[in-house]
Amino acid sequence: MLHYWTAGESHGKALVAIVDGFPAGVTIQTEGIDGELRRRQGGYGRGGRQRIETDRVEILSGIWRGTSLGSPIALQVVNKDYKLERMEDLDRPRPGHGDLTGAIKHLGSIRGVLERASARETAMRVAAGALARQLLAEFGIRTIGYVVELGGVAVEPQPGTLDAQLQLRDRSEIYSLDPGRDEEFKSLIDATRKAGDTLGGVVEVRVEGLPFGLGTHSQWDRKLDGRLAQAVMAVQAIKGVEIGLGFEAARRPGSQVHDPIHYDPSQADGPTLGYVRPTNNAGGLEAGMTNGQPLVVRAAKKPISTLAKPLDSVNLKTKQAESAAYERSDVCAVPAASVIVENVVAFEVARALVEKFGNDSLQEMKARWDLFHALARQR
C-alpha cells in the first residue's frame, strides 16, 4: 500500500523518488527532509563529494499548500557534481563492489553499474524515510539512529530519554550517544585515512511509541521483522541485521532471552496498553508483529570498497593483473549509515502503519487508531 521507488545515477543530473500510497491530509515540512539529508552528508570520515553537494529536496507532485493529497509524491535532489556524460569507464573492478559482477551480468560497462550501485542513491531513501517520519509523528511515533561500534571498537549508548539521547547524538561528530569519545574515534579514522584504508561499524535504530500489532504472523512475506531485514540489508554495504538481542539470543538459555509480561494499570493508556516488560530482548517484535515495546534494529556496515591503496584486481581488457581502480570516496561512512538505516526503518514502520489503519486520509487513520486502542483496552 505504501511504497517507493528511486531512480538516478551518482553523477547524473538528479536523483528522484516516487512515494505511492501516502495518505492525504499530512502536513509536509521540506525542512524536516532537508535536515535528514544534511545529516546523511555529515559525520566524521566523509570524503570530498560531500563538500560539493548541498542536498535539498524539491517536491514535484502530491502536495498542495503544504499538505499531502493522497496521490503519488515525487521527490527530487539535484546533483551539483553532474558529469556522467564526460566520465570514462573503468577497466579494473574494485573488490567488494559490484563492478565485476554487474559488468558481466549486463554485458556492459563498469560505469553503468557503479553509478547506480553507488551509495549516493541512499539520499532518496533518506528523503522517502524523512517524509514517512512526518506521518509517524502524527501518531507520536519517533525514531533515533546512532553508531554503537566503529572500526571494531564499541561505543555504548548513554541511558536517558529519547530527547536527551537525540541531544547527545547531535553533539557527536560520529553520531554516537557518547560524544565524549569522539576524539578517540576521530583519531582512529585519521590513522585509517593515512594508511589508505577504510572502516566499517555497527549502527542501531530505535523506534518508540509503536502500537501493538503492526505486521502480521500469518504470512512469511508480511512479517514486519522480515520486511525490516530486507529493507536494511538492501542498503549499500550492509552485511548483517539484528533485531533485539539478535545473534546473542542464540547463545543464551530461554530464561535469559524471553521478556516476562507484567501488567501495570497506570500505563493502560500508553502504547503498551499496560502490558509492560522488564526487558526488551525481543526488540519490540514477536511473531512478526510489534508488541508495544520499542523497536530495536542493528545493522553491520562493511568498510567502503574503494581504497586509496587499492587491492589486487584484473584489467578486463587485457586480463592482466593490476591494482583496482580508485574513485573519490569516504574513509568512514558509518555515521551516515546510521541516518540511512534510521530512515529506511521509519519507512517500513510507516508502511506497516497504513496497512493496519488505512491510507486514504490522516483523519480516517486517526479514527481507526482510536477505535483499535479503545477495543484493545477492553480485551
Buried (B, 14 or more C-beta within 10 A) or exposed (E): EBEBEBBBBBBBEBBBBBBBBBBBBBEBEBEBBBEBBBBBBBBBBBBEBBEEBEBBBBBEEBBEEEBBBBEBBBBBBBBEBBEBEEEEBBBBBBBBBBBBEBBEEEEEBBBBBBBBBBBBBBBBBBBBBBBBBBBBBBBEBBBBBBBBBBBEEEBEBBEEEBEEBBBBBEBBBBBBBBBEBBEEBBEBBEEBBEEEBBBBBBBBBBBBBBBBBBBBEEEEEBBBBBBBBEBBBEBBBBEBBBBBBBEEBEEEEEEEBBBEEEEEEEBEEBBBBBBBBEEBBBBBBBEBBBBBBBBBBBBBBBBBBBBBEBEEBBBBEEEEEBBBBBBEBBBBBBBBBBBBBBBBBBBBBBBBBBBBBBBEBBEBBBEEBEEBBEEBEEE
